């Protein structure tokens, strides 16, 4: 399974605590130094300077051109285990981070950006909520099922405030190891956390700052209970939402007090695979920051089954209170938002980027955004996935998007592509097709 799919879960914990005792072999040192040197050279290239400026222009709502990015992280087999040379688990994570980025740069042809430093996330830990969420994952996919520990309103009495901790010794110890290996080639920065990939070294979602509030509601009770409680036990349901919002706000305040935030206005995860380059927030200098200096990413895929009115009345106030503590907000993932974006715009004044997935009316969303927000198009992954890609459908989708939003700040971000049947050239083919449609 680990060789085929990336399992992303905000319930997973990092392995290991305390002192770092890593002595790289000569071959591991040589391997990582070579990767760091190649990465650094690309990061300092004119192409990277142009891309950063273009991403910033889009996020500033003053675009010079549309941006195109293809997330290769989830593509099964894009980077194979036999491509790695490091034996040590943590050094192998770093090798993975480099290897995937470099292969992406060489083969995809999109607007991926490298910075001339290696971003290392803080190693943090959280206690449970007094009830333990257990996820059962499939062997051959990213599908999972929770144990849904909150089954009756009486179960809310079991909930306890979480405690948080940061393992500075382990994080900074690992930083020292990397500095000894390639710090003279590529500096190492520490900051932010990765809620989905918590182990040291491989942190592709570092800086996402997502509350994941409705995801946690789902994992606690499931769709059936979410739907019925909102009607039959609204007071108890709001009690759970109050508890989770308070938990998330306490986490933000703890992160600030511990100096763990740094501005994610670089190539960190400032939204679903989107970058944070923008002029209205502090530059990414690696120094401790407040939440108000950073982007947050908010989504609510689990509430798609609720009407826009119920979403606005029950869930959105909680999401908005969290989001508005940050400097800018990237909203949405795979869920349709065309029927509720007006509510979101009013509730989240710091909204800047809106995810427009394949389950939206593209023309309607373009009209509602009106050039005042970044139109972040998420093409349907099904067109190029599996054994029989539909290139006509993929082309038509890009054309339709371009016709609807070409006069707006526009970015294409392809996500959730898992199975390409081993035909990895489809990635570059899609990117090339999209660039031709939009005139790049």
N, C-alpha and C positions, 0 to 999 in steps of 0.2 A: 504493500500500500504506500509506504513512504517514498518509494521510487516512482510512483505513478501520479500521486495527487498531493497537493498541499492542504493540510487540514488546518483551517483557520477557526479559532474559537476564543472568545474573550473569557472563557472559563479555565483555560489551560494555564498552568504555572511553570515558572522557570525551574530548571534543575540545578542543584548545587547551591551551596551558601558558603560564605566566609572566604578564606584565603585562596588565592589562585596559585597553583603550583604547576606551571606549564614550562617545559623546556623543549623548545622546538628542535627538531632534527635539522641537520644541514640541508636536506632536501626540502623540508617544509619551509625553512627560511628562504631558500632560493626561489621556491615556487611563489610565495607570497610577495617577495620583493619584485619579482618580474611582473606579477599582476598589478601591484601598486604602481610601478613605473609606467606601465601602459595606460592605466587608468588616469594617472596624473597628467600624462602628456595630452590625452584627449581632453581632460577637464580644462586645460589651459589653451585649447585651440580656439581659433576664430569662430568655428562653427558653434561651439558652446556659448560663446559670448553673444552671438546673434540669436540663438535659441532662447537664452535667458531674457534678453531684451524683448523678444517677441512674446514670450509667456507673460512677462511683466505688463506689456502693452495690453494684452487681452484682459488680464485681471484688473488693470486700471480702467477698463472700459474704453480704451482708446486703441483698438487693434490695428496692427499693420498688416496682419495676415491671419488666417485661421491656423490653429495648431492641431497636430495629429499625434496621438500616442496610443500604443498597443501594449496592453499588459501581458507580458509573457509568463508571469509568475505562476499562473495556474495551468499553463499548457503542459499536459502530461508528456514527459520525455524531452522537453525543450533543452534542459540541461540534465544529462544522464549521470548516474552515480559513478560510472567508469571514467568520467572526465575529471574527477577529483583525485588529487594526489596526497593531500594531508591526512594523516592518521588521527591526530588529536581532534576530538569532537568540536571544540570551540574554534580551533584554527580552520577546521573544515567548514564551519559556518561562515567564517570570513571569506574563505576561498569560494564558497557558494555565492556570496554577495558579489564578489568581483567577477566570477565566471559568468554568472547570469547577465550582469550589466554589460560586460564586454561582448558577449555573444549577441546580445540584443543590439548593441551599437553596430557591430559588424554586419549583421544579417537583415535587420528589420527596415531601416531607412526612415524611421519616424523622428519625432522631436524629443527623444530622450535627452536628459541633461545630466552631466556629471559635475560635481563640485570638487574643487581641489582639496578635499579633506575626506576622511572616513568618519561617518556619523555612528557613534556608539550610544545605544539607549541605556538609560539607567536600569539596573536590575532591581525591580520592586516586587513586593509581595502584599497580598491582601488576605485577611481571614474570610471565612464564609459568612453568610448572613444568619447564622443560627440554623439554617437548613442547607443541606448540601445538594447542589445541582450535579447530577451525574449524566454525562452525555454518552450515548452509545453510537459509535460511528460505524458506517458500512465499511466493508473490506475493500470495495472496488470503486468507491465514489466519495464525494464530499457530503453525502446525505448523513443525517444523524437524528437521533430521537432523545429527548430529555426524559428524566424520570418524573417531572412535574411535581415537586414536593409540596406545593400549596394546593390542596385539594378542597378544603372547606374554609369558610371565613375564620373558624376557630384556629386554623393553622397560622394565622397572622401573629398570634401571640408568641410563636416560636422565633420570630425575627429579632435579630440583634444587630446593632451597629457594627459595621466592619472596622477593623483596625488595619492600618497601613504601615509599611516599613520599607526602607531603602537599604540595600546592601552596598554601602559605599566601598567597603573593603574589597569586595569581589569585583565591582564595576571598575574601580580605579586600578585594582591589581591587573585586571585584564587589559586596561588601557596601557599600563606600563609594559606589558608583554608585547603588545602591538607596536608601541613606540620603539621598543628595542629591535623589533624585526624590520619595520619599514618606516618608522617615524621621520627619518631623515629624507624620505622620498615623498610621503603623503602624511600630513598631520592628522591626528586623531582628535575628534571633538566628542564630548559627552553631553547629552541633554535629551529631555523628553523620554517617553516610554513607548513601547510597542504593545498594544493590548491584545494583539493576535499572535505574534511571534515573540514570546518573552525570553527565549534563551539567548545567551550572549552571542554577538557576532552577526547573526543573520536577522536583521530587523527591518524588513522592507516597508512596514507600516509605521515606522517611528514617527511620532508627532501627529497621529490622527486625532487625538483629543476627543474622541467620540463618546457621547454618554451611553449609547447602546441601551437606552432605557426600555424601549418597547421590546427589544430582543430579550432582555432579562425578564420582563413580564411574561413573555411567551415561554421562556425556559422554566419559569416557576410554575405556570399553571396550564399552558397550552391554549390553543385557539378556542376550544369549546367553552372552557371556563371564562376566558377573556370576553367572549361574546355574551354569555349568560349573565356573568357578574355585572357587566356594564348596565344591564337592564334590571336584574333582580336583586343585586347586592351592590348598588352603586356606592354606598358609603364605605363598604369594605374594600371595594375596588380602588376608590380614591385614597383610602388609607395605605394601600400597597404602593400606589403611585407617589404619594407624599413621602413614604419611607425611602423609595428608590431615588427620588429627586434629592432629598436631604443627604443621602449617601453620596451621590455624585458631586454635590456642592461641597461637602466636607472633603472629598478627594481633591477637588480643585484647590481648595484653601490649603490643604496639606501639601500639595505639590508646590504651591507658591511659597509656603513657609519653609520648605526644605530646599528651595532654590533649584528645582528640577526642570521647570519650564525653560526652554530657550526659544527665540522666535523661529517659527517654521516657515519663514519667507524665503525658502530655498527649494531644493529638490526633495524635501521630506514630504510626507503624506498629508498634504493640506486638502483633503477631500479624496474621494475614491479614485486613486491613481492620478490625481491632479497635483500640480506643483503650486507653491505658495508665493511665487514672485509677485510682489505688489508694492506700490509706492506709499500707501497710506499706513503701513505698519513698519515697525523698526526692522532694519536689515538683520539678516541672520549672522550675527557676530559670535554666536556660541556662548554669550553671557547670560546669566540668569535673568528671567523675565517674568512678567505677570501674565495671567491668562488674557488680559485685554491687549497684550502685544502679539497675540497668536491667532491663527485660524483654528476653528473647530469644524468638524464634519458631523452632520446630524442626518439621520435617516430613520424611516419608520415603516419598513416593508411589512412588518407584522400587522399594521393597522389598515392595510389596503382593503380589507373586508368590511370596514366601517364606512358609513356615509361621510361625505365631507363635513356635514354639520356635526355629527357625533365626534369625528376626529378633531374638529375645531374646538368643541366644547369640552371634551374629556382629555385628550392626549396633548394637543398642541400647547396649552398653557405651560405644561411641565417641560416640554422640549424647548419652548421659547425662553423660559426663565434660565435654563442652563446655557443655551446658545448666546444669549445677550450678555453674558459675562465675558465673552471673548471679543476679539477685535473685529474679526470677519467670520462669516459663516458660509460653508459649502453645504448645500442641502440636497439630499436624495441619493438613491442608489438605483435599484432595479424597479422600484414601485412606480406606478403611474402617479403623476402629480397634476395633470391637466385639470382635474375637477376640484383641486384644493389649493392650488398655488396662490390664489388671491388671499386666502386665509393666512397662509404662511408669510406672504409679503407683509401683511399688516402686523403680524405678531412678532416677526423677526426683522427689525429695522437694519440689522447688520448683515443681512443676507447679501451675498455677492455672486455666488455661483450656484446654478441650479442644474441638477442631473436630469436629463431628458432621455429616459430609456425607451426601448422599443414598444413599450406598452402604453405610449402616449400618443395623442393626436398632435403631430409635429407642428402643423400649421397653427393650431389653437394655442399651443404653448409659446410659439414664436410671437404671436400677437400679444399674449398676456405679459411676456417678458419685455417686449418693446425696446430692446437695446439697452435697458437699464440694469441688466444682470448678464452674467456670462451664460450663454447657452451651451451647456456641456452635453453634447450628444453622445449617448451610449448605444451604438448600433446593436442590433440583435445578433448574438453570437451564433445562433442556429444556422445562419446562412452559410457560414464557412466551416461549420463543425461536422463531425461524423464522417461517414464514408462517401456521402454524395453532396458536396457543397453546391449551393445555389448562387452562382456568380451573377446571374441576371437580377435576382432578388437583392443581393448585396449592393449592386450598382444602383439599382432603382432607389434603394433606401438612402444612399448618399446623395443622389441627385435631388430627391425630395427634400432632404434636410437643407441642402445648399440653396434650393429655390426659396425655402421658407425663412432661412435665418442668415443669408449671406451678408446682410447689411448690419448684423449684430456681432458683438464679441462672441466668437464661435470657436469651440474646440471639440474635436472628436476623440473620445477615450474609449477604446475597445476593451471590455472586461468580460470575465466569466467565459472565456474560451478554454475548454478543458481537453477536448479530444479532436485532434486534427488527422487522425488515422495515420500518423507518422509523416504526413506531408507538411513539413514545417515551412516550405516555401510559400504556402498559402498566406502566411503572415505578411511577408514582403509584397506579395501580389495584391493583397487587400490595401495595404498602405499606398502602393503605387497607384492603384485604381482611384483611391480617394483623393490623392494629391492631384491627379490629372483632372478630376471632376471640379475641384475647387481652384484649379489654375496654378498649382505650385510646381 
